[in-house]
C-alpha cells in the first residue's frame, strides 16, 4: 500500500476519534498525520472513498478493507442511517447473527446445576453469590495473590505459545459503580489490570481471578503487544494499530481472551473453573439471543424477561440498559454481540484441532490480525492438514 494512502487512513482514524472526543493510541501507529473533521459527514465521505480505493486494488488487504468498511458503517449509524441489525453485524464485526437454540441453553443450565450440586450449592442467585462467589481477602493479600498468579501464568503461556512477553503489567484496584469486576487499561508504556473492589458490582472466586488474568493480560495485553511490535517492525500495516472495538479486530481479540483457558489452561480446569466457564458461556449466549430478539422487533420487556429467566444472575435494570444499547448505541450495537460469537467460534476450534494444530492456531492469533472469515479459513486449513 502506498505510504500516502496508508498515512491518510491513519490520519482519518486519529481525526475521527478526536472529533468524537476519544483517545487515539498514538504509540500503536507510526505516522503522526491527522485529518481534522468538522463533522461526521466529512469523515463518512473519506472512509467511503477509502473503501472504494481498496475495493479496486488487486493487492487488496482484506483485513484493512473490512476495517475501513466497519468504520464507514459505524459513522453511518452515528448519523442515524437505518441499518438492519444483520447488515450492521456483517459489515462491522463481520459475523452472521445466529440465535442459539433453547435446547442448547437448557443443556448448559442443566450442566451448571449438576456441577453446583457437586460443590453443595443450590442453583439460586442467592446461593451462587454467597457460596460460589465467596472469595474474600483484604487488598494487600489480594494484590499478593494476583501478582503471584500473574507470574505463575507467564511461564505457562510463554511455553505454550513459544513467545515471550516482557511488557510491564501492573494490578491496580478501583472502586467504581460499573458492572465489571475487572478490565484492562492500556497506558502509554504499560498494561494495567484494574480490579474493581466495589462489592455491589464485583464478586470473585479463585477461578474468576485466574480467568481475569488469563483473559486480560495474557489474552488482550499480550496479543496487542505483539501486533504493536510487528507494526513497529513493518511486518503488520500500521492501520491495524487503529484499534476500534466495533470492527473486525474485536472478534479476534475477544476470541483469544474468552477462550484462552480452553487452549492454554485446559489441564487446569477444575470443578470451580468449569462452573465459571459455563456461567460465562451461558451469559454470553443468552444475552446475544436477547439482542437479536430486541433488534427483530420483540418488546423490550419480553427481551428482559427472556434474559433474566435463562441467566439466573441477571440484574433487571442492568439487563434492560444492555439490551437498549444493542440497538440504540452505534458502538455497543456491534461490540456487545462479539463476545458470545467469538467465544463459541474459538471453543469449537479448540475442540476440533489436535494439540499441536491448536497451538499453531492460537499462536497465530497473536501474530497476525485477521477477519472472522480469515480466522475460519485458517482453521479449516489446519484441520485439513490434521486429516491428511
Buried (B, 14 or more C-beta within 10 A) or exposed (E): BEEEBBBBBBBBBBBBBBBEEEEBBEEBBBBEBBBEBEEBEBBBEBBBBBBEBBEEEEEEBBBBBBBBBBBBBBBBBBEEEEBEBBEBBBBBBBBEBEEBEEEBBEEBBEBBBEBBEEEEBEBEEEBBEEBBBEBEEEEEEBBEBBBEBBEEBBEBBBEBBEBEBEBEBBBEBBEEEEBEBBBBBBEEEEBBBBBBBBEEBBBBBBBBBBBBBBBBBBBBBBBBBBBBEBBBEEEBBBBBBBBBBBBBBBBBBBBBBBBBBBBBBEEEBEEBBBBBBBBBBBBBBBBBBBBBBBBEEBEBEEBBBBBBEBBBBBEEEEBBBBBBBBBEBBBBBBBBBBBBBBBBBBBEBBEBBEEEBBBBBBBBBBBBBBBBBBBEEBBEEBBEEEEE
